[in-house]
Every structure is written in structure tokens, then in C-alpha cells.
Amino acid sequence: MFNNPFDSFHNIVAEAKEEREQLDRLLTISTPRERLLVAAIALLLCILSAWLFFGSVARSLVVDGVVIEKRENPPGGKRSVQALVWVKSEVAPRIEAGMPVVIEPDTADGEAGALRGEVRAISAVPFSGGPAAFESAAPVSLHRVVIALEENADSGSLAGRKSRIVIELGRQSPIALFRMRRP
């Protein structure tokens, strides 16, 4: 641009103007197709940011357990089942009565028969015999979970079956998940 000191000022300015015009042409979004692409990307970014702040994500705990007992019409009018589950010691206090639950029994024939309900009660099962002093230091502990089934749930032959139990711990915005600290 300013290479030749003997050029006239007008020539130098004209060359600089030409270079700026070339850059403007390169940076201009000129076709409707390009404008549509930029608008679609901007819309997608707006939707994603709105979902991050105002959306909702379910947080669930999945445990393996054994259904040990089926009760018909306990107090409160709903059928319920009891299950023994192994739960991490730091997670167990977050499980409360009223949380939604899905019981997915293991079946030999591959048939899925999930039952829905809610946690009615949860209690720790003490070790019988053995080193009870180590129970509080263990990373997982055995808990008895009483689950009230929905009215239309068919709890047929659940007793004694291994099951996958999904407990919904709550809902929160996706941005809150990113802010959670993991030890």
C-alpha cells in the first residue's frame, strides 16, 4: 500500500480504497442462501441458550435390587412392594418419600414390564452379625425401599425377582448441571 514513496498521494489513496472494497466484497453475505444459513445458526443458538437456562432435565438414580414382598391394600389404599437395594452412602439421604419410581423387572424372555409408582419409605437395613463397626464407613449400604404402585400397575409375580429400580431425584435446569461440582 505505502511501498513507493514517490507515488502521488491520490494514487496511494485510490489503491487503499480498492483494497478495502475487495475486503468488503469478501466479507459480505450476499446471497439469500447465505443469509438463511446465518439466520438459522443464530436461531439455533438462541433456542439452545434459552433451553440451557429455562429447560428442565430429570436427575435419576438407577439401582439394582430384589423385590422381596408384595402388599395388597396397605394404609392409603395403594398396592405396594418392598425392595432391597444397594445404594451409595452419600446418595441415600437424598431419597425421600413421594419421589417417582419405575421398577423394571429382569425377565428371562426379554419382555419388558415396567411398573410405575412412588417411594413411600426408605430405611437402612442393619447388618446381622459381621463387623457392624465398618457399616458407617462402607461406600454402599443396603436399604429397604417401600414403593407404592400406581392404581393400574400389575405387580403379579414380582416377589423374589431382581429388578432395576429408577428413582427420579428431581428436575433442574441444564445450566445447573454444568455448575455442579464433582468430587
C-alpha positions as CSV (number, residue, x, y, z in Angstrom):
1,M,0.0,0.0,0.0
2,F,2.6,2.6,1.0
3,N,5.6,0.9,-0.7
4,N,6.5,3.6,-3.2
5,P,7.3,7.0,-1.5
6,F,7.4,8.8,-4.9
7,D,3.7,8.0,-5.9
8,S,1.3,10.7,-5.6
9,F,-1.0,10.9,-2.6
10,H,-4.0,10.4,-4.8
11,N,-2.7,7.2,-6.2
12,I,-1.9,5.8,-2.7
13,V,-5.4,6.7,-1.5
14,A,-7.0,5.1,-4.6
15,E,-5.1,1.8,-4.1
16,A,-6.1,1.7,-0.4
17,K,-9.7,2.3,-1.3
18,E,-9.5,-0.6,-3.9
19,E,-8.1,-3.0,-1.2
20,R,-10.9,-2.0,1.2
21,E,-13.6,-2.6,-1.4
22,Q,-12.1,-6.1,-2.2
23,L,-12.2,-6.9,1.5
24,D,-15.8,-5.7,1.8
25,R,-16.8,-7.9,-1.1
26,L,-15.1,-10.9,0.6
27,L,-16.8,-10.3,3.9
28,T,-20.3,-9.5,2.6
29,I,-23.0,-12.1,2.9
30,S,-24.5,-11.6,-0.5
31,T,-26.8,-14.4,-1.5
32,P,-30.2,-15.2,0.2
33,R,-29.0,-18.8,0.8
34,E,-26.0,-17.5,2.9
35,R,-28.3,-15.1,4.8
36,L,-30.7,-18.0,5.5
37,L,-27.8,-20.1,6.9
38,V,-26.7,-17.3,9.2
39,A,-30.2,-16.7,10.4
40,A,-30.7,-20.5,11.1
41,I,-27.5,-20.6,13.1
42,A,-28.5,-17.6,15.1
43,L,-31.9,-19.1,15.8
44,L,-30.4,-22.4,16.8
45,L,-28.0,-20.6,19.2
46,C,-30.9,-18.6,20.7
47,I,-33.0,-21.8,21.2
48,L,-30.1,-23.6,22.8
49,S,-29.3,-20.8,25.2
50,A,-33.0,-20.5,26.2
51,W,-33.1,-24.3,26.9
52,L,-29.9,-24.1,29.0
53,F,-31.5,-21.5,31.3
54,F,-35.2,-22.3,31.2
55,G,-35.3,-26.0,30.3
56,S,-35.6,-28.9,32.6
57,V,-33.6,-32.2,33.0
58,A,-34.6,-35.1,35.2
59,R,-31.9,-36.4,37.6
60,S,-32.4,-40.1,38.3
61,L,-30.7,-42.8,40.4
62,V,-30.6,-46.3,38.9
63,V,-30.1,-49.1,41.4
64,D,-30.3,-52.9,41.2
65,G,-32.4,-54.6,43.8
66,V,-34.6,-57.5,44.6
67,V,-38.3,-57.2,45.2
68,I,-38.9,-59.1,48.5
69,E,-42.5,-58.6,49.4
70,K,-45.8,-57.6,47.8
71,R,-48.5,-55.9,49.9
72,E,-52.1,-55.6,48.9
73,N,-54.1,-52.5,50.0
74,P,-51.9,-51.1,52.8
75,P,-53.0,-48.0,54.6
76,G,-53.6,-45.3,51.9
77,G,-55.3,-47.7,49.5
78,K,-52.5,-48.4,47.1
79,R,-50.7,-51.7,46.5
80,S,-47.1,-51.6,47.4
81,V,-43.9,-53.6,47.2
82,Q,-40.7,-53.7,49.2
83,A,-37.3,-53.9,47.6
84,L,-33.8,-54.4,48.9
85,V,-31.3,-52.2,47.1
86,W,-27.7,-51.3,47.4
87,V,-27.3,-47.5,47.5
88,K,-24.2,-45.3,47.8
89,S,-23.9,-43.9,51.3
90,E,-23.8,-40.3,50.1
91,V,-26.9,-40.7,47.8
92,A,-29.2,-42.5,50.2
93,P,-30.1,-39.4,52.3
94,R,-31.4,-37.6,49.1
95,I,-34.1,-40.3,48.5
96,E,-37.3,-39.1,50.1
97,A,-40.9,-40.2,50.3
98,G,-43.0,-39.1,47.3
99,M,-40.3,-39.4,44.6
100,P,-41.4,-41.1,41.4
101,V,-40.1,-44.6,40.8
102,V,-40.0,-47.1,37.9
103,I,-39.4,-50.8,38.6
104,E,-38.1,-52.7,35.6
105,P,-38.0,-56.4,36.5
106,D,-35.5,-58.7,34.9
107,T,-37.3,-61.2,32.6
108,A,-35.9,-64.4,31.1
109,D,-37.9,-64.0,27.9
110,G,-36.8,-60.4,27.3
111,E,-40.3,-59.0,27.8
112,A,-40.3,-55.5,29.4
113,G,-42.9,-54.8,32.1
114,A,-42.1,-51.6,33.9
115,L,-44.2,-50.6,36.9
116,R,-44.6,-47.0,38.0
117,G,-45.1,-45.7,41.5
118,E,-43.6,-43.6,44.2
119,V,-41.3,-44.0,47.2
120,R,-43.4,-44.4,50.3
121,A,-40.5,-45.0,52.7
122,I,-36.8,-45.9,52.8
123,S,-34.8,-47.3,55.7
124,A,-31.3,-48.7,56.1
125,V,-31.1,-52.5,56.8
126,P,-28.6,-53.2,59.6
127,F,-26.0,-55.9,59.1
128,S,-26.8,-59.0,61.0
129,G,-23.6,-60.3,62.5
130,G,-20.3,-59.5,60.9
131,P,-18.3,-56.3,61.5
132,A,-21.1,-53.7,62.3
133,A,-18.4,-51.2,63.1
134,F,-17.5,-50.9,59.4
135,E,-21.1,-50.3,58.3
136,S,-20.8,-46.5,58.5
137,A,-17.6,-46.4,56.6
138,A,-18.8,-48.6,53.7
139,P,-19.2,-46.9,50.3
140,V,-22.6,-48.6,49.8
141,S,-25.3,-49.8,52.2
142,L,-28.3,-52.0,52.0
143,H,-31.7,-50.2,52.1
144,R,-35.3,-51.3,52.2
145,V,-37.5,-49.2,49.9
146,V,-41.3,-49.4,50.1
147,I,-42.8,-48.4,46.8
148,A,-46.5,-47.5,46.4
149,L,-47.6,-48.7,42.9
150,E,-49.9,-46.8,40.6
151,E,-53.6,-48.0,40.5
152,N,-53.3,-49.7,37.2
153,A,-50.0,-51.4,37.9
154,D,-50.0,-55.2,37.7
155,S,-47.5,-56.4,40.3
156,G,-48.3,-60.1,39.6
157,S,-45.2,-62.1,40.3
158,L,-42.6,-59.5,41.4
159,A,-41.7,-61.2,44.7
160,G,-38.1,-62.6,44.6
161,R,-37.2,-61.1,41.3
162,K,-34.2,-59.0,40.6
163,S,-35.1,-55.6,39.2
164,R,-33.7,-52.4,38.0
165,I,-35.2,-49.5,40.0
166,V,-35.1,-46.0,38.7
167,I,-35.7,-43.2,41.3
168,E,-36.2,-39.6,40.0
169,L,-34.3,-37.4,42.4
170,G,-35.7,-34.1,40.9
171,R,-35.6,-31.8,38.0
172,Q,-33.3,-28.9,37.3
173,S,-32.1,-26.6,34.5
174,P,-29.3,-27.9,32.3
175,I,-27.0,-24.9,33.2
176,A,-27.3,-26.0,36.9
177,L,-25.9,-29.4,35.9
178,F,-22.8,-27.7,34.5
179,R,-22.3,-25.8,37.7
180,M,-22.5,-28.9,39.9
181,R,-19.1,-29.9,41.5
182,R,-18.0,-33.4,41.3
183,P,-15.6,-34.7,44.0
